Amino acid sequence: MFLKFILFVLIFYVPEQAHFPQSLGIRGINVFNVLFLIALAAALGQPKLSEAASPLKGKILFYFFIMGFALLLSLFKSPHFIQDIILYKTLVFYATLYFLFFRAVQDIKTLRFMFVAVAFTYGMMSLEIIREAAFFGFSPKIRLVGAFGLETGNPNYAGAYFAVLSPVAAAFMMYYKEDARVKMVATALFFMGLMAAFFTYSRQAYMAIAAGTFLIAISRSMMAAVFVGILVLNYAAWAPDSVVSRVENTAEVDQDTGEEKLEESADSRFEIWAGAWELIKSNPIGIGYNQFKIRIDPYLPEWVKARDAHSSYFLIWTEAGYLGLIAFLSLLYGFFAVGRRLYRAGKETNNPEATVLGLGFSISAIAVAMSNVTSSTFQSGEVMANYWVMAALVSRYAILIEEGYRLGDEREENAVPDEQVAGSQYHGDNGKDDEPAWVKRLEDRV
């Protein structure tokens, strides 16, 4: 019970930490670190019920290694190397939530509880922004951030949070038929997240949510995809006026020339990326971790004020070189692959819950990829912590199925005996002909 409690606290605390104490007065150590270590000790204190390796382990460790190499590159040229170390430590801790939850969650009851905790946190984050929007009169002049702080770029972080998790809610909303209550909650969460994303006025979040929802719909039927496509294309007919204005103002007319051009915020990104490309060409192995903001300055015109890369792809590519970009792309593919793995396992065992969760998570990997095109949100703990948790839950669920869990079983009490896994329920008269692929994989592994 204590382990479930501390894991729930972690899930809720990280995206909401702006509302709670964060510092302990010790440089490099904060409340999140302490909560993480307590949860880790509790997780390691329980017996290990499975020896299966975590599916993303290699890709995550490769990412850590390459970013660690980038940190070493900055050793002799960074004016703030201690800060660089602290930031790298933070990057590792948030991503290590994947290993913590994969180790801690070993049965279906705990897995469902953690899934509900993520959904609850998503709902509370949505309500906070919706409440703020109502308080400010839904003004298009105020980009809302909820728990994401007051810095200029933080509305994009808030928008990314809702964008990367919304495909899972959309999948349960469109597909899940086994429990009307689950479908109703998923529908409510999806539209709450959509409204919250609206009022962050993050255009990249709009695009990611639209693409994710369309891909979920097309997985269901062509009719559903056409319906969603019509809604997206005709957003001006139903979206709030402030949202329509935000999208339409992406391009503006130059008063001197009469030509249409991108508004300054959008246009500045191309200047930043052009400068990043120059850095990449001259430093193919990378300029060093956390060095972008101090190395990009000579490559930018005076009117560009931002010093952030405004793209995780360019940020990681510039700081960690070509290997950094490969490590990042490998992780994105890994997210997609574990979602598809659960989706296939759910299909093969007739488990609608696993099928829908796998579908939603695989599409959410595409939303993560899209959300990082025009902003650097991947290394943000507030944005990605619960996504790392979801990746662990999806990985564990796939392994539970591969090791014999069936819908309706409770793993500790009703685990499938080996003779049943190899017996008539999954086989034809000869005991082999009709066995599903996941059973064959399990037997090969054993």
Phi, psi and omega in degrees: 000319179298319181298315178300319181296312184291327176292321176298316179301317179298314181301318183281323187292315191300305179290339182260010192295341177297338180268358184232165174300139181241321185268147174250008181080006179243120184298128179089351179237129180224182184299319180300316179302317182293314177301318180299313183293324176296314179296321179297316179298319179295320180294317180290341180281348178264152182296149179270115186270349182217141178262005182296137179283149177291130187300330184264006187305309183298318182292322180291316180295324176297319177298315177301316183296314183293319178291329174293322175297320177297324177297319178296326178299330182273359187304314188261359183232358181272133176280355182220056187294325178298318176297322178299317179298316180297318179295321178294319177300319179295316177304314182294316183299315182295316180293332180289350171305329178302310182292322179300309184287329176296321179285321186284324185264110185235000180220163188291326179296313179295321179300314180295323178297318179293322177298318177296322179298319177296316180296319179298315180297318178300317179296318180293321177296321179295312182299325181297315181288321178298319178296318178297320180299318178295321181296320182270009176071028178055042183285130177289349181276349183241111177274119188272149185232347182061239183272009187266013173088184190247004181290157188304316186276357188292334174303327176293326176292317177298315179299320180296322178304313181288325183294319187284338180259344184297328179299330178293316176297320180297321180296315178292326178296318186271330191252325194283119184244353187285335182217113184298329181292319178296316180298319180294317179296317179298320179297315179297317180296319181299312183286330174295317178295323178296314179297319179297316178297323177309314189272001165279343182055038177265111183293328178293326177294319177303313183295318182293318179294318179298314181294316180297316180295320179296318180293324174296316182296317182291336175289335179277304180193159178295324179298316179296321180295318178298318180298312180295320179299319178296318179299315182295315182293334180251037183302331183295340182278340185228339180287154176304146182304322181295326178289316178301316180297319180298316181292315184291335180276005175301324175246143180222161182267127176291122184292337180276316185258341183078004180271150178277136179215165177291146175293163193303317182298315180291318183294326182296332180299321180292326175293318180295316181294325176297318176295320178298320179297323177296320177295320180296317182296324182271347181222071186296336178269358177112157180263352181112147183296134178065027181255353186302314187296335180261345181261344185278339189309313183295345185264002185247144173291161186297330184286346178274114184269327184292145177239004174280153181289339183055030175188121178296329179297309180291324180297308182292321179298316181291315186279327184244006175075192183297324178294325176297316178297319178298318180297319180294313179297325178296320177296316179300317177295322179300318176302313180298318184294320180290328174296315178294326178298315178292321179301313180294318179298319177296320178297314184292334181252010179056048180248096184299323181300312180293321180299313183291317179297318179296317178298311182299320183287323179296321177290328179295332176297325176292322177296321176299315180299318181289322183292344181257007178289316184245013173207159184257073186257351188295325182269007178276122178296319181300322181283313194260348185304309182289339174288320174300321177298313179299321178299320178293318180296318179295318178298314180295319181298317179300319181289323175304316180294315181296334180267003172123355179293135175237155181306128180099343177279153166248123196300318182291326188264327188228042178299147182285121179297154182302322183291334176285321178300324181268359189262203194291336182299328182248001185231161174278195183298328180274001176079000183225326194299325188257011184290135180291165186298324184293330176290320178298318179298319180296316181294322177297320182293320179292000000 
